[in-house]
Amino acid sequence: MSLDKSLKKGLGLTRARNVLTRPERLAILQEDDRWSPEKGVYNVPKTKFRRLAPGVSGPRRGGKAGAK
């Protein structure tokens, strides 16, 4: 009996993740000034995470809105 290719150990993290870890979420929230270390790490709001197609740039962070 053969082992299905989806169950093989080598293919574990080859797919893209669609869930952020807590440190990744905290880093994004801290960039947006929506979280600070004084608030604690429990009940952290969810963050939008969309993986873009290769070569497509997403919205810019940290710049002025409407600046050329």
N, C-alpha and C positions, 0 to 999 in steps of 0.2 A: 504494500500500500504506500502511495507516495504522499508527501506533505504538500499541502496547498501553498502556492507562492505567496499569498497574503500572510501566512503564518510564519514564514521564515524570519529569523531574527535580524538578518542583515537589512531588511526593508523597513525597520521600525520607524525611523524619522526621515524618510525620503520625501514624504508628503509635506505640504505646507501646513503649518499650525494656524488655527483660526482663533485660538484663545491665548491671551497674554498671561504671563505669570504675574504674581503680585508685585515684585520689584519693577517689572516693565510697566505695569499700570501706574504705579506710584511715580515713576520717572515722567510719564506723559502728563499725569495730573499736576505734578510739581512744575513742569514747564508752562502749563496753562494757568498757574496760580489757583488751582482748585483744591489743592491739598498741601498741608504742611506737616512736618513731623510731630508737632504738638497735638494734632488731631487723632493720632494713633493709626494703626493699620487695620482695624476692624471696621466694617460697614463702609468700605471704600466704594465710591460710585463706579459704575461700569464705564468703559471707554469704547469708543467706536474704533474698530480695527479692520481696515479693508486693504487687502493685498492688491496692488495695482499690477497691470500687465507690464512685462518688460519693456522699457523704453518710454513709458508714460509717466510724466511727472504729476505729482499730486499737489494739493494746496500747500502753499509755503507757510511756514510757521515763523513767528517772530518779526515779520516785516510790517510796514504800515499798510493799511488797507487802501487800495487805489493808487499806491505810489508807482511811478514809472521808472 
